[in-house]
Amino acid sequence: MAEVFGRTAVTAREFDLVLFGATGFVGGLTAEYIARSAPAGARIALAGRSADKLAAVRDALPGAGRDWQVIVVDASAPEELAKRAKVVVTTVGPYAKYGLPLVKACAEAGTHYADLTGEPQFIKECIDKFHDVAVSTGAKIVNACGYDSVPSDLNVYEIYRKSIADQTGELESATLVASIKGGLSGGTVASMRELMADMADDPKVRKVMGDPYSLSADRSLEADLPEPRATLAPASSIDPSLKGWVATFMMGPGNSKIVRRSNGLLGWAYGKHLRYYEVMSTGESLASPLIAAGITGGMVAGFLGGPILAKFGVGRKLMEKVAPKPGTGPSAESRENGWFTSQTFARTSSGAKYVATMSAQGDPGYKATSVMLGESGLSLAFDALSGAAGILTPATAMGSSLTDRLRKAGFTIEIKRSA
C-alpha cells in the first residue's frame, strides 16, 4: 500500500482557491455559494475557456465575488493555473474526458484539488497515475465531493468515530438508505453517457465498474466480500424502524467504492470485513413495491443495455435527444424544492447498532452539491487538516472538518447509537 502521508503542500500561492468551470450549470451554483460563504479577504478566482462568460458569472455574484479575478485556461493545459492556486475546485466534466490534465498538474504542483465526479473509471486512473506523485508533493486530490459521495463517505466515517469513542468494536455491516427528490442536468447526463460508452469499448472500465474494491488502497488486502447486484426488499429488512420498500440505488456502486477506499486509506480502521451497501427508498404507499421492482428492473436493464446503446450512433443520438442539454439543469424552483436524506444503519463486532443521518433541503445533485463541493474547497483552503496526501476521499482528506462545515451550512448530520 502506498504511503498516504506526504509533506505539507505549498501554501504561498496567488490564490487561496480557483473555481474551474464556473460558467457551467453546477459551476455557477458553486461560484454563488462560495461567494456567500468564503471568509473575508479570501483570494478567489474563476477559471474557464471564455473571458466574457466568466465575467458575466462574476458580475452576477453577491458581495466580494464581484471583485474576483477571471482566468482563461483550457482544460488540456492547466499547469500554470495549478501553480497559482492553493486549491483548485473543478466542475469540468465528463472527468474521464477532460479531467486528467488538471489532476496531473495539481499533483505535480502540490496543489489541493476537489471535484464532484461520479465516474469510478476516472478515479481509478487518477489513483494509478498520480497517487504517488501527490503523496510526494503533499497534494490532497479529493474526488467525489458532491452528492457523489459525501453523504455516503461522511456517514460511515462519523459512525466509525462514534464507535471508537464508545469502544464498541469494528464495523461489520453498514447499509445506506437514500431518499431523494431531484432532477438531472446536461452535464450529469453527459458523464453517464461517457461512462456507458467507455464500458462498451474498454474491458478495463467494465472491470472497474464491476469490482466493488476497484478503488481500494490495496486490492490484495481486501476481504473480497460479495456485493449484491440488485435489491428488491421490504425496508424493515434493513432496520425495524423503516417502512415501505427499497430498491437498487443507481449511485450505490460508485459511492460504495469511495467508502471502501476510505477504509483502506485509514488502514482498514472501520473493519477489515465491513460489508457496505446502498439502497433507495421508494416510500410507504401501496405502490411502493411496484415502484421498487420497476427501479430495480430498470437499473439492471440499463446496466446491461446502456453501454451498447451509448456505443452506437443511433443510440447516442437518442440519448442526446431526450437528455437535458449541456449547461442546463433544473429550474430554481425545482432546485429549492428538492431534498435528500441519507440514513446509514451500521452494526459493530460487539453487536452495537448505530444510525447516521445526513439530510438537507435543496436538489441533491445541484443546490446541495454546490454546498458540499464549495465547503470541500473552502475546507482544503482554510482548515487545519491532517497531513494525508494522495488521491483521497472526502473522509480521509477533510473528515470531521467537512462535517462541521456542512452542519454550519444548514445540513442535518446526526449519529446515534440505537442499541
C-alpha positions as CSV (number, residue, x, y, z in Angstrom):
1,M,0.0,0.0,0.0
2,A,1.4,3.4,-1.0
3,E,2.0,5.9,1.8
4,V,-0.8,8.4,2.1
5,F,1.0,10.9,4.3
6,G,3.3,13.4,2.5
7,R,4.9,16.7,3.2
8,T,2.7,19.8,3.5
9,A,1.7,21.3,0.2
10,V,2.9,24.7,-0.8
11,T,0.6,27.4,0.5
12,A,2.3,30.6,-0.7
13,R,0.2,31.0,-3.8
14,E,-1.5,33.9,-5.6
15,F,-5.0,32.5,-4.9
16,D,-6.4,30.6,-2.0
17,L,-9.0,28.9,-4.3
18,V,-9.7,28.8,-8.0
19,L,-13.1,27.5,-9.3
20,F,-12.5,25.9,-12.7
21,G,-15.7,25.5,-14.8
22,A,-17.6,28.4,-13.3
23,T,-19.6,29.0,-16.5
24,G,-21.2,25.6,-16.3
25,F,-24.5,24.8,-14.6
26,V,-23.1,23.4,-11.3
27,G,-20.1,25.7,-11.6
28,G,-22.3,28.7,-11.5
29,L,-24.2,27.4,-8.4
30,T,-20.9,26.7,-6.7
31,A,-19.5,30.1,-7.5
32,E,-22.6,31.7,-6.0
33,Y,-22.3,29.5,-2.8
34,I,-18.6,30.2,-2.3
35,A,-19.2,34.0,-2.8
36,R,-21.7,33.9,0.1
37,S,-19.6,31.6,2.3
38,A,-15.9,32.4,1.8
39,P,-14.2,34.2,4.7
40,A,-13.4,37.9,4.3
41,G,-10.3,38.6,2.4
42,A,-10.2,35.2,0.6
43,R,-8.3,35.3,-2.6
44,I,-10.5,33.6,-5.1
45,A,-10.7,33.4,-8.9
46,L,-12.9,32.0,-11.6
47,A,-11.4,30.0,-14.4
48,G,-12.7,28.7,-17.7
49,R,-12.3,29.0,-21.5
50,S,-14.2,32.2,-22.1
51,A,-13.3,35.5,-20.5
52,D,-16.7,37.0,-21.4
53,K,-18.7,34.2,-19.9
54,L,-16.6,34.2,-16.8
55,A,-17.0,37.9,-16.4
56,A,-20.8,37.5,-16.8
57,V,-20.8,34.9,-14.0
58,R,-18.6,37.0,-11.8
59,D,-20.7,40.2,-12.3
60,A,-23.8,38.4,-11.1
61,L,-22.3,37.1,-7.9
62,P,-23.1,38.6,-4.5
63,G,-20.7,40.6,-2.3
64,A,-17.0,40.2,-2.7
65,G,-17.5,37.7,-5.6
66,R,-17.9,40.7,-8.0
67,D,-14.2,41.5,-7.4
68,W,-12.8,38.1,-8.2
69,Q,-10.3,37.7,-10.9
70,V,-11.1,35.7,-14.0
71,I,-8.5,33.4,-15.6
72,V,-8.8,32.0,-19.1
73,V,-7.5,28.4,-19.3
74,D,-8.1,25.4,-21.4
75,A,-8.8,22.0,-19.8
76,S,-5.9,20.5,-21.7
77,A,-3.2,22.9,-20.4
78,P,-3.9,23.8,-16.8
79,E,-0.3,23.7,-15.5
80,E,0.0,27.4,-14.8
81,L,-3.4,27.5,-13.2
82,A,-2.3,24.8,-10.7
83,K,0.8,26.7,-9.8
84,R,-1.1,29.8,-9.0
85,A,-3.6,28.3,-6.6
86,K,-3.5,26.7,-3.2
87,V,-6.8,24.8,-4.1
88,V,-8.5,24.1,-7.4
89,V,-12.1,23.2,-7.4
90,T,-13.4,21.8,-10.7
91,T,-16.8,21.1,-12.2
92,V,-15.5,20.4,-15.7
93,G,-16.7,17.1,-16.9
94,P,-17.1,14.4,-18.0
95,Y,-14.0,14.0,-16.0
96,A,-12.8,10.9,-17.8
97,K,-12.7,13.0,-20.9
98,Y,-11.4,16.3,-19.6
99,G,-10.2,15.9,-16.1
100,L,-6.8,14.1,-16.1
101,P,-4.6,17.0,-17.1
102,L,-5.8,19.1,-14.2
103,V,-5.3,16.2,-11.7
104,K,-1.8,15.7,-13.1
105,A,-1.0,19.4,-12.8
106,C,-2.2,19.7,-9.3
107,A,-0.5,16.5,-8.1
108,E,2.8,17.7,-9.5
109,A,2.5,21.3,-8.2
110,G,1.4,20.2,-4.7
111,T,-2.0,21.9,-5.2
112,H,-5.0,20.6,-3.4
113,Y,-7.9,19.7,-5.7
114,A,-11.6,18.8,-5.3
115,D,-14.2,17.6,-7.9
116,L,-17.7,16.2,-7.9
117,T,-17.1,13.2,-10.2
118,G,-19.2,10.1,-10.0
119,E,-17.0,8.3,-12.6
120,P,-15.1,5.4,-10.9
121,Q,-13.1,4.8,-14.1
122,F,-11.7,8.3,-13.8
123,I,-10.9,8.0,-10.1
124,K,-9.1,4.7,-10.8
125,E,-6.9,6.3,-13.5
126,C,-6.1,9.1,-11.1
127,I,-5.0,6.6,-8.5
128,D,-2.9,4.6,-10.8
129,K,-1.2,7.6,-12.4
130,F,-1.0,10.3,-9.8
131,H,-1.4,8.9,-6.2
132,D,2.3,8.5,-5.5
133,V,3.1,11.9,-7.2
134,A,0.5,13.6,-5.0
135,V,1.9,11.9,-1.9
136,S,5.4,13.2,-2.7
137,T,4.2,16.8,-3.1
138,G,1.7,16.8,-0.3
139,A,-1.3,17.4,-2.6
140,K,-4.7,16.4,-1.5
141,I,-6.6,15.2,-4.6
142,V,-10.1,14.7,-3.5
143,N,-12.7,13.2,-5.8
144,A,-16.5,12.8,-5.3
145,C,-17.1,15.9,-3.2
146,G,-20.8,16.3,-4.1
147,Y,-23.8,14.1,-3.6
148,D,-21.5,11.6,-5.1
149,S,-20.2,10.7,-2.4
150,V,-20.1,13.0,0.6
151,P,-23.2,11.7,2.4
152,S,-22.1,8.1,2.0
153,D,-18.5,8.7,3.0
154,L,-19.0,11.0,6.0
155,N,-21.9,8.9,7.4
156,V,-19.7,5.9,7.8
157,Y,-16.7,7.9,8.9
158,E,-18.7,9.6,11.7
159,I,-20.2,6.2,12.8
160,Y,-16.6,4.9,13.0
161,R,-15.6,7.8,15.2
162,K,-18.6,7.3,17.4
163,S,-17.8,3.6,17.7
164,I,-14.2,4.3,18.7
165,A,-15.4,6.7,21.4
166,D,-17.9,4.1,22.6
167,Q,-15.3,1.3,22.4
168,T,-17.9,-1.0,20.6
169,G,-15.5,-2.7,18.2
170,E,-15.1,-2.7,14.4
171,L,-17.9,-2.1,11.9
172,E,-19.2,-5.3,10.4
173,S,-22.0,-4.0,8.3
174,A,-23.4,-0.7,7.1
175,T,-26.3,0.0,4.7
176,L,-27.3,3.4,3.4
177,V,-30.9,4.1,2.6
178,A,-31.3,7.0,0.2
179,S,-34.4,9.1,0.0
180,I,-34.3,11.9,-2.6
181,K,-36.2,14.4,-4.7
182,G,-34.2,16.0,-7.5
183,G,-33.5,16.4,-11.2
184,L,-30.8,16.0,-13.9
185,S,-28.5,18.4,-15.6
186,G,-27.0,18.1,-19.1
187,G,-23.6,17.7,-17.5
188,T,-24.7,14.7,-15.4
189,V,-26.2,13.0,-18.4
190,A,-23.1,13.7,-20.5
191,S,-21.0,11.9,-17.8
192,M,-23.4,9.0,-17.7
193,R,-23.3,8.7,-21.5
194,E,-19.5,8.8,-21.5
195,L,-19.3,6.1,-18.8
196,M,-21.6,3.9,-20.8
197,A,-19.6,4.3,-23.9
198,D,-16.4,3.6,-22.1
199,M,-17.9,0.4,-20.7
200,A,-18.9,-0.7,-24.2
201,D,-15.4,0.0,-25.6
202,D,-13.0,-0.9,-22.8
203,P,-12.9,-4.1,-20.8
204,K,-10.8,-2.4,-18.2
205,V,-13.6,0.1,-17.5
206,R,-16.1,-2.8,-17.2
207,K,-13.7,-4.4,-14.7
208,V,-13.5,-1.2,-12.6
209,M,-17.3,-0.9,-12.6
210,G,-17.9,-4.5,-11.7
211,D,-15.4,-4.8,-8.9
212,P,-16.6,-3.4,-5.5
213,Y,-13.0,-2.9,-4.4
214,S,-11.6,-1.4,-7.6
215,L,-10.6,1.9,-5.9
216,S,-9.1,0.2,-2.9
217,A,-5.9,1.4,-1.4
218,D,-4.6,-2.1,-1.8
219,R,-6.8,-4.6,-3.6
220,S,-4.8,-7.6,-2.5
221,L,-5.6,-6.9,1.2
222,E,-9.3,-6.7,0.8
223,A,-11.6,-9.3,2.2
224,D,-13.3,-9.6,-1.1
225,L,-16.9,-9.9,0.2
226,P,-19.5,-10.2,-2.5
227,E,-21.8,-7.3,-3.2
228,P,-25.5,-7.7,-4.1
229,R,-26.2,-6.8,-7.8
230,A,-29.8,-5.9,-7.4
231,T,-32.2,-5.2,-4.5
232,L,-35.9,-5.5,-4.0
233,A,-36.9,-5.8,-0.4
234,P,-39.1,-4.5,2.5
235,A,-37.3,-1.6,4.2
236,S,-37.8,-3.3,7.5
237,S,-35.2,-6.0,6.4
238,I,-32.6,-3.3,6.9
239,D,-33.9,-1.9,10.2
240,P,-37.2,-2.5,12.0
241,S,-37.8,1.3,12.2
242,L,-38.1,1.6,8.4
243,K,-41.4,1.2,6.5
244,G,-42.1,0.6,2.8
245,W,-39.7,-0.9,0.3
246,V,-36.2,-0.3,-1.0
247,A,-34.7,-0.8,-4.5
248,T,-31.4,-0.8,-6.2
249,F,-29.8,2.7,-5.9
250,M,-28.2,3.9,-9.1
251,M,-25.4,5.7,-7.3
252,G,-24.7,2.9,-4.8
253,P,-21.9,1.1,-6.6
254,G,-19.9,4.2,-7.1
255,N,-20.5,5.5,-3.5
256,S,-19.6,2.1,-2.1
257,K,-16.2,2.2,-3.8
258,I,-15.4,5.5,-2.2
259,V,-16.4,4.3,1.3
260,R,-14.2,1.2,0.8
261,R,-11.3,3.4,-0.4
262,S,-11.6,5.5,2.8
263,N,-11.5,2.3,4.9
264,G,-8.3,1.2,3.1
265,L,-6.6,4.6,3.2
266,L,-7.2,4.6,7.0
267,G,-5.6,1.2,7.3
268,W,-9.0,-0.6,7.4
269,A,-9.8,1.2,10.6
270,Y,-13.6,0.7,10.0
271,G,-13.1,-3.1,9.9
272,K,-11.4,-5.5,7.6
273,H,-14.6,-7.4,7.0
274,L,-17.0,-4.5,6.7
275,R,-19.9,-5.2,4.3
276,Y,-21.2,-2.0,2.9
277,Y,-24.2,-1.5,0.6
278,E,-26.7,1.2,-0.5
279,V,-30.3,1.1,-1.5
280,M,-33.0,3.6,-2.4
281,S,-36.3,4.1,-0.6
282,T,-39.5,4.0,-2.7
283,G,-41.8,5.2,0.0
284,E,-44.6,3.7,2.0
285,S,-47.5,3.8,-0.4
286,L,-49.3,0.7,-1.7
287,A,-47.4,1.2,-5.0
288,S,-44.1,1.2,-3.2
289,P,-43.2,-2.5,-4.0
290,L,-44.2,-2.0,-7.7
291,I,-42.0,1.2,-7.9
292,A,-39.1,-0.7,-6.3
293,A,-39.5,-3.5,-8.7
294,G,-39.6,-1.1,-11.6
295,I,-36.5,0.8,-10.5
296,T,-34.5,-2.4,-9.9
297,G,-35.6,-3.9,-13.2
298,G,-34.8,-0.6,-15.0
299,M,-31.3,-0.4,-13.4
300,V,-30.5,-3.9,-14.4
301,A,-31.6,-3.3,-17.9
302,G,-29.7,-0.1,-18.1
303,F,-26.5,-1.6,-16.8
304,L,-26.8,-4.4,-19.3
305,G,-28.0,-2.4,-22.3
306,G,-26.8,1.1,-21.6
307,P,-23.2,0.6,-22.8
308,I,-24.5,-0.9,-26.1
309,L,-26.9,1.9,-26.6
310,A,-24.3,4.5,-25.9
311,K,-21.7,3.0,-28.2
312,F,-23.7,3.2,-31.5
313,G,-24.6,6.4,-33.3
314,V,-28.3,5.8,-33.2
315,G,-28.3,5.1,-29.5
316,R,-26.1,8.2,-28.7
317,K,-28.4,10.4,-30.8
318,L,-31.5,9.1,-28.9
319,M,-29.9,9.7,-25.6
320,E,-28.8,13.2,-26.7
321,K,-32.3,14.0,-27.9
322,V,-34.1,13.0,-24.7
323,A,-31.5,14.3,-22.2
324,P,-31.0,17.8,-20.9
325,K,-28.5,19.9,-22.9
326,P,-25.0,20.6,-21.5
327,G,-25.1,23.7,-19.3
328,T,-28.7,23.3,-18.4
329,G,-30.4,21.8,-15.3
330,P,-33.4,22.0,-13.0
331,S,-35.2,25.4,-12.6
332,A,-34.5,27.5,-9.5
333,E,-37.9,26.4,-8.1
334,S,-37.1,22.8,-8.6
335,R,-33.7,23.1,-7.0
336,E,-35.3,24.8,-3.9
337,N,-38.0,22.1,-3.6
338,G,-35.6,19.2,-3.9
339,W,-34.2,17.4,-0.8
340,F,-32.3,14.4,0.3
341,T,-32.0,12.2,3.3
342,S,-29.2,9.6,3.7
343,Q,-29.6,7.2,6.6
344,T,-26.8,4.7,7.3
345,F,-27.6,1.7,9.6
346,A,-24.5,0.0,11.0
347,R,-23.6,-2.8,13.3
348,T,-20.3,-3.4,15.1
349,S,-18.5,-6.6,16.1
350,S,-19.9,-6.2,19.7
351,G,-23.4,-6.0,18.4
352,A,-23.8,-2.3,18.9
353,K,-26.1,-0.5,16.4
354,Y,-25.7,3.0,15.0
355,V,-27.6,5.1,12.6
356,A,-26.1,8.2,10.9
357,T,-28.4,10.6,9.2
358,M,-27.4,13.4,6.7
359,S,-30.2,15.5,5.2
360,A,-30.6,18.8,3.5
361,Q,-33.1,20.9,1.7
362,G,-32.4,21.5,-2.0
363,D,-31.9,19.3,-5.1
364,P,-29.2,16.9,-4.0
365,G,-27.3,17.0,-7.3
366,Y,-27.3,20.7,-7.7
367,K,-28.2,23.0,-4.7
368,A,-26.9,20.6,-2.1
369,T,-24.0,19.5,-4.2
370,S,-22.9,23.1,-4.7
371,V,-22.8,23.4,-0.9
372,M,-20.8,20.2,-0.5
373,L,-18.3,21.0,-3.2
374,G,-18.0,24.6,-2.1
375,E,-17.4,23.7,1.5
376,S,-14.9,21.0,0.5
377,G,-12.9,23.6,-1.4
378,L,-13.0,26.0,1.5
379,S,-12.0,23.3,3.9
380,L,-9.0,22.4,1.8
381,A,-8.1,26.1,1.6
382,F,-8.6,27.3,5.1
383,D,-8.9,24.4,7.6
384,A,-6.1,22.8,9.6
385,L,-6.3,19.3,8.2
386,S,-4.2,16.2,8.7
387,G,-1.1,15.6,6.6
388,A,-2.8,13.0,4.4
389,A,-1.9,13.3,0.8
390,G,-2.5,11.5,-2.5
391,I,-5.8,10.5,-4.3
392,L,-8.1,10.8,-1.3
393,T,-11.7,10.8,-0.4
394,P,-13.8,13.4,1.5
395,A,-13.5,11.4,4.7
396,T,-9.7,10.9,4.5
397,A,-8.9,14.4,3.3
398,M,-11.3,16.6,5.4
399,G,-13.1,14.3,7.8
400,S,-15.0,16.0,10.6
401,S,-13.9,19.4,9.4
402,L,-16.2,18.9,6.5
403,T,-18.9,17.5,8.7
404,D,-18.7,20.6,10.9
405,R,-18.8,22.9,7.9
406,L,-21.9,21.2,6.5
407,R,-23.7,21.5,9.8
408,K,-23.0,25.2,9.9
409,A,-24.2,25.4,6.3
410,G,-27.6,24.1,7.3
411,F,-27.2,20.3,6.8
412,T,-28.6,18.0,9.5
413,I,-26.0,15.4,10.4
414,E,-26.7,13.1,13.4
415,I,-25.0,10.0,14.6
416,K,-26.9,8.0,17.2
417,R,-26.4,4.7,18.9
418,S,-29.6,2.7,18.6
419,A,-28.7,-0.4,20.6
